[in-house]
Amino acid sequence: MATNNMHNLTTLIKRLEAATSRLEDIASSAVGPNATTNGVPSVAAVPTSSGTADPSASRAVTPKQLPEALPPAIEGFDALINGEVAAFVNMSEGLGGLIAEQSASVLRAFAAERKFLIITTKAKKPDIQSQIYMEILKELQAMIGAVNDIRVANRGSPIFTHLTTIAEGIAMLGWITTGTDPKPADFVTETLSSAQFYGNRVLKEYKDKDHTHVEWVQGFYRIFKSLIAYIKQHYPSGVTWNNKDGIDPQEALRQVQSGQTSSKAVSTPSASSAPAPPPPPPLPKFDAPPPPPMPTNGTSSTRGGTSDMGAVFDQLSKGEAVTAGLRKVDPSQQTHKNPSLRAGSAVPPARSDSQTSLSSVGKAPGKRPKPESMRTKKPPRKELDGNKWIIENFDSPSEIVEIDAKITHSILISRCTKTTIRVHNKANAISIDSSSQVSLLIDSLVSAVDVIKTPRFELQVFGTLPTIMLDQVDGATLYLGKESLRTEVFTSKCTAVNINVPGKGDEEDYRECPLPEQIKSVVRNGVVISEIVEHAG
């Protein structure tokens, strides 16, 4: 009985093996070599239970979303971040303390600028004075401010020169707001000069003490050189926007802030079509475990490369949570808000020979002004404050700005563009600063009109005016009346200045008299004599 059962079991196993072999032959004949495309099984080649392909399955193919390739400009900026910027942050982590904290803010600033550049590839260019443009720049401005705040809050630190080097150099990210004057690459070069003033002090101090600090400064300089090369390759004349087929800037900002990336629906090709090209590389991800500190024995670590920067990159996607671990400085302890703290701060007990004061080396360069396009647009203001009229922030007003002045009133005009100003009655003095295309019409003045850094300036005098002073004015036209022919005009660093005087008769036109710009100086008997160059012909 047991023998029969074993015989039946053996027979059953042989029949199952034969059936399995037959099914495998059917499957191999039904599924061709092109049954998959890019690793995705072709639905049209999947056999049904009857051993034939289901034709309806091929109609159920759904598009496969593949990420869109990054523009070359963004890939180049990613290479900059993952290269020189990452190496600099790694070195800063090795130095630790405030330097590491400030370098993390530098990295966040570069990440914010990367978001700005991504938006430019997606959106049409908005008005630089619009709210959405300022909203796009908001994060970058905040990150640049954070770098400088660390410097300001630690004026008494022994590494204050290090912090100042970075605070001066971070202004290089403002190149995105420049155009052709100056060119973006030239702007970065000028910023490098400001950073080198302090960076070279660090080099001098540590060249014989700790070479790590020397490499740190040189690593920061390399960021400038790489950024200049990047700008010359991708944005030689300034940042370009997608004005042809770009989306709304508000929508582009929303997509970037939410982490969305554009994608294209790519239908899975059939088994008979050619295989699709490999997908583009993924977007760089700012995430990884925290980077280990750099070795302190002077040896540089090459293991891990840029992957060591993943920890810092990971923080960029956390928003405000990234600063949760930083110490909050109470406003009462902030020296820039409490002048009394600066006045009462103790002088360091001793300074090394290399830590000389700024006055012994030379006057430090002044703080670079923020580019005009990054400044918040303020509302126009016309106000009488005591005996002083304040006229500012007018930009192409539809009507003439009129002032009813008195003889004791002085008038200050600043940051006005394409504005016509009419001053009635006799005033004391008028000063115009940092404006453009301003036209001024006055009756009479007691003192003078002082114009500084105001190109394409126009002035018409109906009464008397003792003095006109022009400083750094490119293009000025002055119309004098018969009562103001004795007006004295002083110019400094000015070009294309013309004085129009009335003709001898009432019906004669004004006569244009250009002021000389070319001066010849010679030394005669030990005395320098300057003469106006006259051209004959």
FITOR-242658 format. One record per residue (C-alpha): residue number from 1; residue in one letter; chain; x, y, z. Coordinates in steps of 0.2 Angstrom, whole numbers. Each point is the difference from the previous one (the first is absolute). Layout:
BEGIN
num, residuo, cadena, east, north, up
NUM, a, A, X, Y, Z
...
This chain:
BEGIN
num, residuo, cadena, east, north, up
1, m, A, 0, 0, 0
2, a, A, 14, 12, 4
3, t, A, 9, -5, -16
4, n, A, -15, 5, -10
5, n, A, -2, 17, 9
6, m, A, 19, 4, -4
7, h, A, -3, -5, -18
8, n, A, -15, 12, -1
9, l, A, 10, 14, 8
10, t, A, 14, -2, -12
11, t, A, -11, 0, -15
12, l, A, -9, 16, 6
13, i, A, 17, 9, 2
14, k, A, 5, -4, -17
15, r, A, -16, 6, -8
16, l, A, 1, 16, 10
17, e, A, 18, 3, -7
18, a, A, -6, -3, -17
19, a, A, -14, 12, 2
20, t, A, 12, 13, 7
21, s, A, 12, -2, -14
22, r, A, -14, 2, -13
23, l, A, -6, 16, 9
24, e, A, 18, 7, -1
25, d, A, 1, -3, -19
26, i, A, -17, 9, -2
27, a, A, 6, 15, 10
28, s, A, 17, 1, -9
29, s, A, -9, 0, -17
30, a, A, -13, 13, 5
31, v, A, 12, 12, 8
32, g, A, 13, 7, -12
33, p, A, 17, 8, 4
34, n, A, -8, 18, 0
35, a, A, -12, -4, 13
36, t, A, 7, 13, 11
37, t, A, 4, 18, -4
38, n, A, 11, 10, 12
39, g, A, -2, -14, 13
40, v, A, -19, 2, -1
41, p, A, -10, -16, -6
42, s, A, -9, 3, -16
43, v, A, -19, -2, 4
44, a, A, -3, -6, -18
45, a, A, 11, -15, 2
46, v, A, -8, -7, 16
47, p, A, -9, -16, -4
48, t, A, -17, -4, 6
49, s, A, -5, -16, 8
50, s, A, -3, -7, -17
51, g, A, 18, 3, -5
52, t, A, -4, 15, -12
53, a, A, 4, 18, 2
54, d, A, -15, 11, 6
55, p, A, -2, 14, -13
56, s, A, -10, 10, 12
57, a, A, 14, 1, 12
58, s, A, 11, 11, -13
59, r, A, -14, 13, 0
60, a, A, 2, 2, 19
61, v, A, 18, 6, 0
62, t, A, 2, 15, 11
63, p, A, 13, 14, -2
64, k, A, 15, -2, 10
65, q, A, 6, 16, 8
66, l, A, 19, 3, -3
67, p, A, 8, 16, 8
68, e, A, 5, 13, -11
69, a, A, 19, 3, -3
70, l, A, 7, 15, 10
71, p, A, 5, 15, -11
72, p, A, 19, 1, -3
73, a, A, 1, 16, 11
74, i, A, -7, -9, 15
75, e, A, 11, -15, -2
76, g, A, 15, 12, -1
77, f, A, -6, 9, 16
78, d, A, -2, -17, 9
79, a, A, 17, -5, -5
80, l, A, 6, 17, 8
81, i, A, -9, -4, 16
82, n, A, 6, -18, 1
83, g, A, 17, 5, -4
84, e, A, 8, 16, 6
85, v, A, -14, 4, 12
86, a, A, -1, -17, 8
87, a, A, 19, -1, 2
88, f, A, 0, 17, 9
89, v, A, -14, -5, 11
90, n, A, 9, -16, 4
91, m, A, 16, 10, 5
92, s, A, -11, 12, 11
93, e, A, -7, -15, 9
94, g, A, 18, -5, 4
95, l, A, 3, 17, 8
96, g, A, -17, -1, 9
97, g, A, -8, 13, 11
98, l, A, -7, 16, -8
99, i, A, 10, -4, -16
100, a, A, -10, -16, -3
101, e, A, -16, 9, 5
102, q, A, 3, 14, -13
103, s, A, 5, -12, -14
104, a, A, -16, -9, 3
105, s, A, -9, 16, -4
106, v, A, 10, 3, -15
107, l, A, -5, -17, -7
108, r, A, -18, 4, 4
109, a, A, 2, 16, -10
110, f, A, 7, -9, -15
111, a, A, -15, -12, 1
112, a, A, -12, 15, 0
113, e, A, 9, 7, -15
114, r, A, -2, -17, -8
115, k, A, -19, 1, 2
116, f, A, 0, 18, -7
117, l, A, 9, -7, -16
118, i, A, -12, -14, -1
119, i, A, -15, 12, 0
120, t, A, 8, 10, -14
121, t, A, 1, -16, -11
122, k, A, -19, -3, 3
123, a, A, -8, 18, 1
124, k, A, -1, 16, -10
125, k, A, 9, 14, 7
126, p, A, -10, 11, 12
127, d, A, 2, 18, 3
128, i, A, 15, 3, 11
129, q, A, -11, 12, 11
130, s, A, -14, -12, 2
131, q, A, -5, -9, 16
132, i, A, 3, -18, -8
133, y, A, 18, 5, -5
134, m, A, 4, 5, 18
135, e, A, -9, -16, 6
136, i, A, 12, -10, -11
137, l, A, 15, 9, 7
138, k, A, -6, -1, 18
139, e, A, 8, -16, 5
140, l, A, 17, 5, -8
141, q, A, 0, 16, 9
142, a, A, -4, -8, 16
143, m, A, 14, -12, -2
144, i, A, 13, 13, -4
145, g, A, -6, 10, 15
146, a, A, 2, -15, 11
147, v, A, 19, -1, -6
148, n, A, 2, 18, 5
149, d, A, -9, -1, 16
150, i, A, 12, -13, 7
151, r, A, 14, 12, -4
152, v, A, -9, 15, 9
153, a, A, -4, -10, 15
154, n, A, 18, -6, 3
155, r, A, 10, 16, -1
156, g, A, 11, -5, 15
157, s, A, 4, -17, -7
158, p, A, 18, -4, -4
159, i, A, -5, -7, -17
160, f, A, -10, 16, -4
161, t, A, 11, 2, -15
162, h, A, -5, -17, -7
163, l, A, -18, 5, 3
164, t, A, 2, 16, -9
165, t, A, 8, -8, -15
166, i, A, -15, -11, -3
167, a, A, -12, 14, 4
168, e, A, 8, 12, -13
169, g, A, 1, -14, -13
170, i, A, -17, -7, 1
171, a, A, -6, 16, -9
172, m, A, 6, -9, -16
173, l, A, -17, -9, -1
174, g, A, -7, 17, -4
175, w, A, 6, -3, -18
176, i, A, -17, -6, -5
177, t, A, -7, 18, 1
178, t, A, 13, 8, -11
179, g, A, -1, 2, -19
180, t, A, 13, 7, -11
181, d, A, 6, 14, 11
182, p, A, 9, -7, 9
183, k, A, 0, -17, -8
184, p, A, -3, -14, 12
185, a, A, 17, -7, -1
186, d, A, 8, 17, 3
187, f, A, -12, 2, 15
188, v, A, 7, -16, 8
189, t, A, 18, 5, -3
190, e, A, -3, 17, 9
191, t, A, -8, -10, 14
192, l, A, 15, -11, 1
193, s, A, 11, 15, 2
194, s, A, -10, 5, 16
195, a, A, 2, -18, 7
196, q, A, 18, 0, -4
197, f, A, 3, 15, 11
198, y, A, -4, -10, 16
199, g, A, 4, -17, -7
200, n, A, 18, 5, -4
201, r, A, 2, 5, 18
202, v, A, -5, -18, 5
203, l, A, 13, -6, -12
204, k, A, 14, 11, 8
205, e, A, -5, -5, 17
206, y, A, 0, -19, -2
207, k, A, 12, -4, -13
208, d, A, 13, -4, 13
209, k, A, -12, -6, 13
210, d, A, -13, -11, -7
211, h, A, -1, -5, -18
212, t, A, -18, -6, 2
213, h, A, -6, 19, 0
214, v, A, 10, 4, -15
215, e, A, -8, -14, -10
216, w, A, -17, 5, 7
217, v, A, 2, 18, -7
218, q, A, 7, -7, -17
219, g, A, -15, -11, -1
220, f, A, -12, 15, 2
221, y, A, 9, 9, -14
222, r, A, -2, -15, -11
223, i, A, -19, 2, 2
224, f, A, 2, 17, -8
225, k, A, 10, -6, -15
226, s, A, -12, -15, -3
227, l, A, -15, 12, 1
228, i, A, 8, 12, -12
229, a, A, 4, -14, -13
230, y, A, -18, -6, 2
231, i, A, -8, 17, -3
232, k, A, 11, 3, -15
233, q, A, -6, -17, -7
234, h, A, -18, 1, 3
235, y, A, -5, 18, 5
236, p, A, 13, 12, -8
237, s, A, -13, 14, -2
238, g, A, -10, -3, 15
239, v, A, -14, -13, 6
240, t, A, -12, -5, -14
241, w, A, -18, -5, 2
242, n, A, -11, -11, -9
243, n, A, -10, 13, -9
244, k, A, -5, -10, -15
245, d, A, -10, -14, 8
246, g, A, 2, 2, 19
247, i, A, -14, -1, 13
248, d, A, -5, 13, 12
249, p, A, 13, 5, 13
250, q, A, -12, -3, 14
251, e, A, -3, -18, -6
252, a, A, 18, -3, -2
253, l, A, 4, 6, 17
254, r, A, -13, -12, 7
255, q, A, 7, -15, -9
256, v, A, 18, 3, 6
257, q, A, -6, 3, 18
258, s, A, -10, -15, 0
259, g, A, 14, -11, -8
260, q, A, -10, -4, -16
261, t, A, 10, -2, -16
262, s, A, -7, 0, -17
263, s, A, -2, -16, -9
264, k, A, -6, -6, -17
265, a, A, -11, -15, -3
266, v, A, 9, -13, -10
267, s, A, -10, -14, -6
268, t, A, 7, -17, 2
269, p, A, 5, -6, -17
270, s, A, -6, -16, -8
271, a, A, 10, -16, -2
272, s, A, 4, 4, -18
273, s, A, 6, 18, 3
274, a, A, 18, 5, 3
275, p, A, 5, 0, 18
276, a, A, -1, 17, 9
277, p, A, 16, 9, 5
278, p, A, 4, -1, 18
279, p, A, -8, 13, 12
280, p, A, 9, 16, 4
281, p, A, 10, 0, 16
282, p, A, -10, 4, 16
283, l, A, 0, 17, 8
284, p, A, 13, 3, 12
285, k, A, -6, -5, 18
286, f, A, 5, 10, 15
287, d, A, -1, -14, 12
288, a, A, 12, -12, 8
289, p, A, 7, -4, 17
290, p, A, 9, 13, 9
291, p, A, 18, 3, -6
292, p, A, 14, -5, 11
293, p, A, 12, 14, 6
294, m, A, 16, 3, -10
295, p, A, 16, -8, 7
296, t, A, 9, 12, 11
297, n, A, 18, -7, -3
298, g, A, 2, 11, -16
299, t, A, -4, -15, -12
300, s, A, -14, 2, -12
301, s, A, -13, -13, -2
302, t, A, -6, -5, -17
303, r, A, -11, -15, 5
304, g, A, -18, 3, -3
305, g, A, 3, 15, -11
306, t, A, -15, 11, -2
307, s, A, -11, -13, 8
308, d, A, 6, 7, 17
309, m, A, -10, 15, -4
310, g, A, -17, -9, 0
311, a, A, -3, 4, 18
312, v, A, 0, 19, -3
313, f, A, -10, -2, -16
314, d, A, -13, -10, 10
315, q, A, -4, 15, 11
316, l, A, -4, 11, -15
317, s, A, -17, -9, -2
318, k, A, -5, 2, 18
319, g, A, -4, 19, -1
320, e, A, 0, 9, 16
321, a, A, 3, -16, 10
322, v, A, 18, 1, -6
323, t, A, 4, 14, 12
324, a, A, -8, -9, 15
325, g, A, 17, -4, 8
326, l, A, 7, 17, -2
327, r, A, 1, 11, 16
328, k, A, -12, 15, 0
329, v, A, 8, 16, 4
330, d, A, -11, 12, 10
331, p, A, -2, 17, -7
332, s, A, 7, 7, 16
333, q, A, 17, -8, -4
334, q, A, 1, 5, -19
335, t, A, 13, 14, -2
336, h, A, -7, 7, -16
337, k, A, -17, 3, 10
338, n, A, 8, 7, 16
339, p, A, 14, 13, -3
340, s, A, 3, 0, 18
341, l, A, 7, -18, -1
342, r, A, 13, 6, -13
343, a, A, 5, 15, 10
344, g, A, 2, -11, 16
345, s, A, 9, -15, -8
346, a, A, 16, -5, 7
347, v, A, 16, 2, -10
348, p, A, 9, -17, -3
349, p, A, 14, -1, 13
350, a, A, 14, -4, -13
351, r, A, 2, -1, -19
352, s, A, 13, -9, -10
353, d, A, 11, 9, -12
354, s, A, -10, -8, -14
355, q, A, -16, 6, 7
356, t, A, 3, 18, -4
357, s, A, -14, 13, 1
358, l, A, -9, 5, -16
359, s, A, 7, 17, 2
360, s, A, 18, -6, -1
361, v, A, -3, -10, -16
362, g, A, -11, 12, -9
363, k, A, -18, 6, -1
364, a, A, -12, -15, -2
365, p, A, -11, 0, -15
366, g, A, -17, 7, 3
367, k, A, -15, -12, 0
368, r, A, -6, -4, -18
369, p, A, -17, 8, -3
370, k, A, -14, -12, -4
371, p, A, -4, 0, -19
372, e, A, -15, 11, -4
373, s, A, -10, -14, -7
374, m, A, 1, -9, 17
375, r, A, -6, 15, 10
376, t, A, -18, 0, 6
377, k, A, -9, 14, -10
378, k, A, -6, 13, 12
379, p, A, -16, 12, -3
380, p, A, 3, 17, -7
381, r, A, 2, 13, 14
382, k, A, -3, 19, -1
383, e, A, 1, 8, 18
384, l, A, 5, 16, 8
385, d, A, 10, -4, 16
386, g, A, 4, 16, 9
387, n, A, 8, 11, -13
388, k, A, 5, -15, -11
389, w, A, -10, -7, -15
390, i, A, 3, -18, -2
391, i, A, -3, -7, -18
392, e, A, 4, -18, -3
393, n, A, -5, -17, -8
394, f, A, -10, 8, -15
395, d, A, 1, -11, -15
396, s, A, -8, 7, -16
397, p, A, -14, 10, 8
398, s, A, -15, 4, -11
399, e, A, 1, 18, 6
400, i, A, 13, 14, 4
401, v, A, 5, 0, 18
402, e, A, -3, 18, 6
403, i, A, 7, 8, 16
404, d, A, -5, 17, 7
405, a, A, 16, 5, 8
406, k, A, 5, 14, 12
407, i, A, 17, 9, 1
408, t, A, 5, -11, 16
409, h, A, -4, -16, -8
410, s, A, 13, -12, -7
411, i, A, -5, -15, -11
412, l, A, 7, -17, -1
413, i, A, -3, -11, -15
414, s, A, 6, -18, 0
415, r, A, -4, -17, -9
416, c, A, -12, 8, -13
417, t, A, -1, -6, -18
418, k, A, -8, 8, -15
419, t, A, -7, 14, 11
420, t, A, -4, 18, -3
421, i, A, 1, 12, 15
422, r, A, -6, 18, 0
423, v, A, 5, 11, 15
424, h, A, -10, 16, 1
425, n, A, 6, 15, 9
426, k, A, 17, 3, 7
427, a, A, 8, -14, 10
428, n, A, 17, -1, 9
429, a, A, 9, -15, -8
430, i, A, -4, -16, -9
431, s, A, 10, -17, 1
432, i, A, -3, -14, -12
433, d, A, 8, -17, 3
434, s, A, 0, -18, -8
435, s, A, -14, 4, -13
436, s, A, -2, -2, -18
437, q, A, -8, 11, -14
438, v, A, -6, 13, 12
439, s, A, -6, 17, -7
440, l, A, 0, 15, 12
441, l, A, -9, 16, -3
442, i, A, 4, 14, 13
443, d, A, -4, 18, 2
444, s, A, 14, 6, 11
445, l, A, 12, -6, 13
446, v, A, 10, 8, 14
447, s, A, 14, -12, -1
448, a, A, 4, -14, -12
449, v, A, -6, -16, -9
450, d, A, 11, -15, 4
451, v, A, -2, -15, -11
452, i, A, 9, -17, 4
453, k, A, -1, -16, -10
454, t, A, -15, 5, -10
455, p, A, 2, -4, -19
456, r, A, -10, 9, -13
457, f, A, -4, 15, 11
458, e, A, -10, 15, -6
459, l, A, -1, 17, 8
460, q, A, -9, 16, -5
461, v, A, 1, 16, 10
462, f, A, -13, 14, -2
463, g, A, 8, 12, 13
464, t, A, 17, 1, 8
465, l, A, 11, -14, 6
466, p, A, 18, 3, 7
467, t, A, 8, -17, -2
468, i, A, -2, -17, -8
469, m, A, 10, -15, 6
470, l, A, 1, -16, -10
471, d, A, 9, -15, 6
472, q, A, 1, -17, -10
473, v, A, -14, 6, -12
474, d, A, 0, -9, -17
475, g, A, -11, 11, -11
476, a, A, -7, 17, 6
477, t, A, -9, 14, -9
478, l, A, -1, 17, 9
479, y, A, -12, 14, -6
480, l, A, 4, 17, 7
481, g, A, -11, 15, 0
482, k, A, 5, 18, -3
483, e, A, 1, 3, 19
484, s, A, 11, -15, 3
485, l, A, 14, 3, -13
486, r, A, 13, 3, 14
487, t, A, -3, -17, 7
488, e, A, 16, -10, 5
489, v, A, 1, -18, -6
490, f, A, 11, -13, 9
491, t, A, 3, -17, -7
492, s, A, 9, -15, 6
493, k, A, 1, -17, -10
494, c, A, -14, 6, -11
495, t, A, -3, -3, -19
496, a, A, -11, 7, -13
497, v, A, -5, 16, 9
498, n, A, -8, 14, -10
499, i, A, -5, 17, 5
500, n, A, -13, 9, -10
501, v, A, -1, 18, 1
502, p, A, -13, 12, -8
503, g, A, 3, 10, -16
504, k, A, 3, 18, 0
505, g, A, -17, 4, -7
506, d, A, -17, -6, 7
507, e, A, -3, -10, -16
508, e, A, 17, -8, -1
509, d, A, 1, -19, 5
510, y, A, 11, -6, 14
511, r, A, 18, -3, -3
512, e, A, 8, -16, 5
513, c, A, 18, 1, 9
514, p, A, 8, -16, 4
515, l, A, 11, -1, 15
516, p, A, 18, -6, -3
517, e, A, 5, -18, 5
518, q, A, 18, -1, -6
519, i, A, 13, 8, 10
520, k, A, 19, 2, -4
521, s, A, 12, 1, 15
522, v, A, 18, 5, -1
523, v, A, 14, 4, 12
524, r, A, 8, 17, -2
525, n, A, 14, 5, 12
526, g, A, -6, -12, 12
527, v, A, -18, 5, 0
528, v, A, -14, -11, -8
529, i, A, -10, 11, -12
530, s, A, -17, -7, -7
531, e, A, -8, 6, -16
532, i, A, -15, -4, -10
533, v, A, 3, -9, -16
534, e, A, -6, 9, -15
535, h, A, -4, -8, -16
536, a, A, 1, 10, -16
537, g, A, -10, -4, -15
